[in-house]
Amino acid sequence: MVSFPELVALRAESARLGAVMAGLDDRDWARPTRCAPWDAAALAAHVTIALDRLGPMLAASPPPEATVDAAGYYTRDRRFSPEVDAARVDQAAEAARAGGPAVADRFARTWQATVEACAQAGPDRLVTTRHGDPMTLADFTLTRVVEVAVHGIDLADATGRPRWTTVPAAAAVAGFLLGGPGRLEALGWDPVVAIAKAAGRDEATGAERERLAAVGAAPLAFG
């Protein structure tokens, strides 16, 4: 078993999101989210599907080299085409038909299995994403931390819960979105505030955009 920073962050943030899911009731699961047309159940199903992709990726043969990093994964290209978007929306909506509690249970089982599989493979294992991106497992795991953390904010807002981020995820996601380690400290913002603004969950003022640009934050394509 091998641990690495991105995996530590994924474990912590997934456990926190799973605990929140376990406390939702039927009304919470049916609440709309900013990720229309998904309700809370479909959003949670989407996050589960995003984590579940790692199993088949690790079962496949590794590519010869990694040519895409975590930032490159969020390029606005075919992965955000109308066809891919429609498939993404429909797949999550279909999975959500099982009901919120079933989605929460699947999420719990999925994140634990994913973390275990990643620990066995190690950070330098090469994988190919469903979009054809050859990446290191560490870089792809970072994209999963981003998915869990950013959609955790979406779920918190939809269900009226306080926003959160765990310490390992705050370091990983804020550092990634802001362009490198130490940028969050330079910005001087709360980690959740920085993540929400950098990921487009909260609108940044002109002055805030200038501050984000000054520390090296680069706009990425998010769904």
C-alpha positions as CSV (number, residue, x, y, z in Angstrom):
1,M,0.0,0.0,0.0
2,V,1.3,3.4,-0.9
3,S,0.0,6.8,0.3
4,F,0.5,10.1,-1.5
5,P,-0.8,13.6,-0.9
6,E,-3.5,13.5,-3.5
7,L,-4.8,10.2,-2.1
8,V,-4.8,11.5,1.5
9,A,-6.9,14.4,0.3
10,L,-9.3,12.2,-1.6
11,R,-9.8,9.9,1.4
12,A,-10.4,12.8,3.8
13,E,-12.8,14.8,1.5
14,S,-14.7,11.7,0.4
15,A,-15.2,10.6,4.0
16,R,-16.5,14.1,4.8
17,L,-18.9,14.2,1.9
18,G,-20.1,10.7,2.7
19,A,-20.9,11.7,6.2
20,V,-23.0,14.6,4.9
21,M,-24.8,12.4,2.5
22,A,-25.7,10.0,5.3
23,G,-27.5,12.8,7.1
24,L,-29.7,13.9,4.2
25,D,-33.4,13.2,4.2
26,D,-35.8,12.7,1.3
27,R,-36.5,16.5,1.0
28,D,-32.8,17.2,0.8
29,W,-32.2,14.6,-1.9
30,A,-34.9,16.2,-4.0
31,R,-33.6,19.8,-3.8
32,P,-32.3,21.4,-7.0
33,T,-28.6,22.2,-7.4
34,R,-26.7,24.8,-9.4
35,C,-25.7,21.9,-11.6
36,A,-29.0,21.9,-13.5
37,P,-30.9,19.7,-14.2
38,W,-29.6,17.6,-11.4
39,D,-31.1,17.5,-8.0
40,A,-29.0,16.6,-5.0
41,A,-29.4,12.8,-5.6
42,A,-28.2,13.1,-9.2
43,L,-25.3,15.4,-8.2
44,A,-24.2,12.8,-5.7
45,A,-24.6,10.1,-8.3
46,H,-22.4,12.1,-10.7
47,V,-19.6,12.3,-8.0
48,T,-19.9,8.6,-7.4
49,I,-19.6,7.9,-11.1
50,A,-16.5,10.2,-11.3
51,L,-14.8,8.2,-8.6
52,D,-15.9,4.8,-10.0
53,R,-14.0,5.5,-13.3
54,L,-10.7,4.7,-11.6
55,G,-11.4,1.0,-11.3
56,P,-11.6,0.3,-15.1
57,M,-8.7,2.7,-15.7
58,L,-6.4,0.8,-13.3
59,A,-7.6,-2.5,-14.7
60,A,-6.5,-1.5,-18.2
61,S,-2.9,-1.5,-19.5
62,P,-1.0,1.7,-18.7
63,P,-0.1,4.1,-21.6
64,P,3.5,4.5,-22.5
65,E,3.9,8.0,-21.1
66,A,1.8,10.7,-19.4
67,T,1.3,13.7,-21.6
68,V,-1.6,15.4,-19.8
69,D,-1.5,16.9,-16.3
70,A,-4.4,17.8,-13.9
71,A,-4.8,21.3,-15.4
72,G,-4.8,19.8,-18.9
73,Y,-7.6,17.5,-17.9
74,Y,-9.9,20.5,-17.5
75,T,-9.4,21.8,-21.1
76,R,-12.6,22.9,-22.7
77,D,-12.6,20.6,-25.7
78,R,-14.7,17.6,-26.8
79,R,-15.2,16.6,-23.2
80,F,-17.6,19.5,-22.9
81,S,-19.4,18.9,-26.2
82,P,-23.2,18.7,-26.2
83,E,-23.1,15.0,-26.7
84,V,-20.7,14.3,-23.8
85,D,-22.6,16.8,-21.6
86,A,-25.9,15.0,-22.4
87,A,-24.5,11.6,-21.6
88,R,-23.0,12.9,-18.3
89,V,-26.4,14.4,-17.3
90,D,-28.4,11.3,-18.3
91,Q,-26.1,8.8,-16.6
92,A,-26.3,10.6,-13.3
93,A,-30.0,11.1,-13.5
94,E,-30.5,7.4,-14.2
95,A,-28.3,6.4,-11.3
96,A,-30.3,8.7,-9.0
97,R,-33.5,6.9,-9.7
98,A,-32.4,4.4,-7.1
99,G,-33.1,7.0,-4.4
100,G,-30.9,9.2,-2.3
101,P,-30.0,6.6,0.4
102,A,-29.0,4.1,-2.2
103,V,-26.8,6.7,-3.9
104,A,-25.2,7.5,-0.6
105,D,-24.5,3.9,0.1
106,R,-23.0,3.4,-3.4
107,F,-20.8,6.5,-2.9
108,A,-19.5,5.1,0.4
109,R,-18.6,1.8,-1.1
110,T,-17.1,3.4,-4.2
111,W,-14.8,5.9,-2.6
112,Q,-13.4,3.3,-0.2
113,A,-12.8,0.9,-3.0
114,T,-11.2,3.6,-5.1
115,V,-8.9,4.8,-2.4
116,E,-7.8,1.2,-1.8
117,A,-7.1,0.6,-5.5
118,C,-5.1,3.8,-5.8
119,A,-3.0,2.9,-2.7
120,Q,-2.2,-0.5,-4.2
121,A,-1.2,1.1,-7.6
122,G,0.9,4.1,-6.3
123,P,1.1,7.7,-7.6
124,D,3.4,7.0,-10.5
125,R,1.1,4.4,-12.2
126,L,0.0,5.7,-15.6
127,V,-3.6,5.6,-16.6
128,T,-5.7,6.6,-19.6
129,T,-8.9,8.6,-18.9
130,R,-12.2,8.0,-20.7
131,H,-11.3,11.1,-22.8
132,G,-8.0,9.5,-23.9
133,D,-5.8,11.5,-21.7
134,P,-2.6,9.7,-20.6
135,M,-1.9,10.8,-17.0
136,T,-0.2,9.8,-13.8
137,L,-2.4,8.4,-11.2
138,A,-1.4,11.2,-8.8
139,D,-2.6,13.8,-11.3
140,F,-5.9,12.0,-12.1
141,T,-6.5,11.5,-8.3
142,L,-6.1,15.3,-7.9
143,T,-8.9,15.8,-10.4
144,R,-11.1,13.5,-8.3
145,V,-10.3,15.6,-5.2
146,V,-11.4,18.6,-7.1
147,E,-14.6,16.9,-8.2
148,V,-15.5,15.9,-4.6
149,A,-14.5,19.2,-3.1
150,V,-16.3,21.5,-5.6
151,H,-19.4,19.4,-5.8
152,G,-19.4,19.2,-2.0
153,I,-19.8,23.0,-2.1
154,D,-22.7,22.5,-4.6
155,L,-24.4,19.9,-2.3
156,A,-23.9,22.1,0.8
157,D,-25.5,25.0,-0.9
158,A,-28.4,23.0,-2.3
159,T,-29.3,21.4,1.0
160,G,-28.6,24.4,3.3
161,R,-25.6,22.9,5.0
162,P,-22.5,24.9,5.9
163,R,-19.8,24.6,3.3
164,W,-16.7,22.7,4.2
165,T,-13.4,21.4,3.0
166,T,-11.0,19.1,4.9
167,V,-7.4,20.3,5.6
168,P,-5.8,17.9,3.1
169,A,-8.3,18.8,0.3
170,A,-8.0,22.5,1.0
171,A,-4.2,22.3,0.4
172,A,-4.6,20.1,-2.7
173,V,-7.5,21.9,-4.4
174,A,-6.7,25.5,-3.5
175,G,-3.1,25.0,-4.5
176,F,-4.2,23.5,-7.8
177,L,-6.8,26.1,-8.6
178,L,-4.6,29.0,-7.6
179,G,-1.6,27.7,-9.6
180,G,0.7,26.3,-6.9
181,P,1.5,25.7,-3.3
182,G,1.6,28.8,-1.0
183,R,-0.8,30.8,-3.2
184,L,-3.6,30.4,-0.7
185,E,-1.6,32.0,2.0
186,A,-0.6,34.8,-0.3
187,L,-4.2,35.4,-1.2
188,G,-5.2,35.4,2.5
189,W,-8.7,33.9,1.9
190,D,-10.5,31.1,3.7
191,P,-9.9,27.9,1.7
192,V,-13.6,27.4,0.9
193,V,-14.0,30.9,-0.3
194,A,-10.9,30.6,-2.5
195,I,-12.1,27.3,-4.0
196,A,-15.7,28.6,-4.6
197,K,-14.5,31.7,-6.4
198,A,-11.7,30.0,-8.4
199,A,-14.1,27.2,-9.5
200,G,-16.9,29.7,-10.4
201,R,-19.3,28.7,-7.6
202,D,-19.2,32.3,-6.3
203,E,-18.9,35.3,-8.5
204,A,-15.7,37.2,-7.9
205,T,-15.6,41.0,-7.9
206,G,-13.3,42.9,-10.2
207,A,-10.9,43.4,-7.3
208,E,-11.1,39.7,-6.4
209,R,-10.4,38.6,-10.0
210,E,-7.3,40.8,-9.9
211,R,-6.1,39.2,-6.7
212,L,-6.7,35.8,-8.2
213,A,-4.7,36.6,-11.3
214,A,-1.9,38.2,-9.2
215,V,-1.3,34.9,-7.4
216,G,-1.4,32.9,-10.6
217,A,-4.9,31.4,-10.7
218,A,-5.7,30.3,-14.2
219,P,-9.3,29.8,-15.4
220,L,-10.2,26.1,-15.9
221,A,-13.2,24.5,-17.6
222,F,-15.6,23.1,-15.0
223,G,-19.1,21.6,-15.5
